Amino acid sequence: KGGHLILIIVSMAEGSDINRVSEEDCSLEEEAYHDAPEFASEVDNRYLSEDATVKEGKVELTEEQIKELKTHAGLQKDKGNEYFRNGEYSDAIVSYSEALKLFPPSCEDEIAACHANRAACYMKMDQHQDVIDDCTKALEVNPQYLKALLRRAHSYEATEKYEEALQDYKKVLELDPSQTAARNASMYLPEKIQQQHEILKQEMFGKLKELGDAVLKPFGLSTQNFQFQQDPNTGGYSVNFKR
């Protein structure tokens, strides 16, 4: 692991997920090493080496050290991909998380991919809130990340957050109109959203009725003395009093 570099984990990073395992080979491009000659982060990836310098609480690494961090991160991501292919999703989650601790902030594509890959693991385990969280992190880095949008939309739908799911599916169709699942969801979700609104409306009226009965009881009245009629044109309600 490089005799000159001893990595000490100072703070934990956030997350990762499985993108397209078959297509992402996790290889590191040489050109990327020259994009970030200095690594200094207060939030994530605080790793110290024996010859690293620290200024005002920030870790500064040389270009060679950054390259080595990327190499170690890529190996962890590779392990995660292999675990995922073998159906070992918990182990894959650990590996993607380790990769996220190592990738410097400049490696946006790799960071987004690890979050999306880890989300795929959580999806296999039906941990939909974790899927949503990881995909959201991936989309913060790359708002047009199709796989992350699809996975988050699926988990939104699985947790009955239909409006959020529809919004993501519409974004998917903007990016790729050929996505059949997103197109189908965009057709049936509006009805589910309407049904959900009706249920919430009925629940609200039920609670208002209970409150109204409690207030009117001392006067010998109840909500039964008031008749609500809905206007079919406007959807609004009128109230008539009856004894």
N, C-alpha and C positions, 0 to 999 in steps of 0.2 A: 504494500500500500504506500510505497514511497518512503524511504528511510528518513528523508529530511523533513517530512511533514507528519506531525502528530495532531490529529483532529480531536478537539475536545468539545463536546456539545455544551453550549452555554445556555441556549434557550430552544424550546420546542417550536417547530413550525406547525402549519395548520393542516393541510389535508391533501388527498389525491384521489384519482379515479381512473377507470379503465376506458380509454378511448377505443379506437379501432385497433385491437391487439394485433391483428394480422397485418395491418398496414404500417404501423409505427415501429420501426426497427430500433428506435432509441439510439441510433448512431449520432455522434457529435461532430458537427461540421467545424473544420479548422478555422474557417473565417469568423465564426462566432466568438472565438477566443479574443479576437482583437477589437470586439465591439465594447468590451468593458474592461479596460486596463486596470481599473481600481474597484475593489469590492468594499463597500462601506454601507452597512445597513443597521439601523437601530431596532428594527422590528423582527425580521426573520433571519434565519441562516447566520446566527452569530457563532462562528467557529474560530477558534484560535489555533495557530500553529506556533511552533517554537520560535520562528523568526518573523511572526506577524507583528505589525505595529498597531497600537490602539490610541486613537486620538478622540478625546471628548466622548468616550463611551462607544465609539464606532470602531469596528474592526476593518483594517485596511490590509488587503492581500496583494501580492504581486500578480502579474499576468500568469506566471507559471503556476502559482498556487490556485488561481481561479480555474485554470485548465484542469488541474488535478481534482478539484472539487467537482467539476462537471463530469469528469471521468467516473468518479465514485458514484455520483448521482445517476449517471447513465446505467451503471451496473445494477444499481438498486431497482431502477425502472425495468431493466431487462428481467430481473428476478420476478418482479411483480407480474409482468406479462406472462412469464412461464407458469407461475402459480395460477394465474387466471385461466390459462389454457387447460390446466389440469383440474380445474374446479376447486382449487384450494383458495377460496376467496378471503378468508381471514388472514392467511399468510400474505396474500397479494396486497391487502390493505396495509399491512405492516411495511412491506417493501416500498409501496408508493409513498407512504408517509415518510420513510427514511430518505427517499429521493427528494422529497419536497424540502427537507431540512438542509439538503446539500446544494440544490440548485441556487445560484445567485439570482437576485431579482431581475437581472438583465435577461435571463433565459425565460422569457415570457411564454414562448410556445411550449417548452418542456413543462413548465409549471402548470399551464392550462391543461396539457395532456394528462399529467399525473392526477389532477383533480377530476378530470372527466373519467379517467380509468378507475379511480377509486369509487366514483359514483356508480359505475357499472357493477362493481363488486357489491356495493350496498343494495343495488337493485336486485341482484341475484338472491340476496338475503332478505328481501322485502323490507328493508330499512329506508322507507321513502323520505323521511325528513332528512336523513343523512345524504341521500341522493340529491335532494333539493339544495342543501347547503353546499355540497361540493360543486354541483353544476353552476350554482350562483357564483362561486369563486372563480371557476373557469371562465364564465361569461364576463366577469369583471375585467379579466385580462384580455379576452377576445370575445366581444359581443356578438360576433357572427359565427360562433362555434356551433355548427349544425348538430353534432352528436350531443353536445351538452344541452342544447335547447330541446331536442327530442326526449332526452332522458328526464329532464326537469318537467317537461309537459306531461310525460307519462306518470311521474310521481305526484304531480299536482292533481292529476285526474284520479289517481288511486286513493288520494286523501280527500277527495271530493272538493278540491279547490278548483272548481270548474272554470271560473272566470280567468284565473291565472293560467290554467292549462290552455284555454282558448287563445289567450294572448301569445303564448309561446308557439302554439301550432301555427298561428297566422304569421309569425315571424319566420318560422321554418319555411312556409310556402313562399314568402317573399324571397328567401334565399334559394329555394329549390322547389319549384312548382310541381315537380314529379313525385314528391313524397306522398304516397298514397295514404299512409296512416294519418298524416297531418290533415290531408284533404277530407278524409272521412270524419275525423274528429271535429273539424270545423263545421260539418253539416249537422252532426247530432248533438254537439255540446250546447248550442243556443237553447234547445228545448230543455236540456237538463238544468241549465242556469235558470230558465223561467220557472221550472218546477221547484227548484230550490228556493227561489224568491217567494213563491206562493206558500211554501211550507213555513218560511220565516215570517211571512205576513200573518199566517194563521196563528203561529206561536205568539206573535206580538199581540194580536187581538185577544187571544186567550188570557194573557197576562194583564192586559188592560181591563178585561171583563172582571177578573178577580179583584183588581184594585177598585174598579167602579162599584162593585157589589159591597165592598168593605166601607166605602165612603157613603153610599146611599142607604145602607142598612138602618142607621139611626133615624132616618126620615120615613121608614116604612116602604122604601122603594128598592128596586134592584135594576140591573141593566136590562131585565126582561121588560121593563116599562119603556124601553127605548128601542125603536126599530131602525136598523141600519139598512139603507137601500143603496146599491151601487149603480152609478150611471154607466150604462154599457158603452157610451161614447167617450167619456173622459176617464173612466176608471175611478172617479172620485165617489165619496159617500155622502149621503144626506141622512139626517137623524129625525125621526118622528116620535113624539111622545104618545104613549097609550097607557090607559089605566087597566 
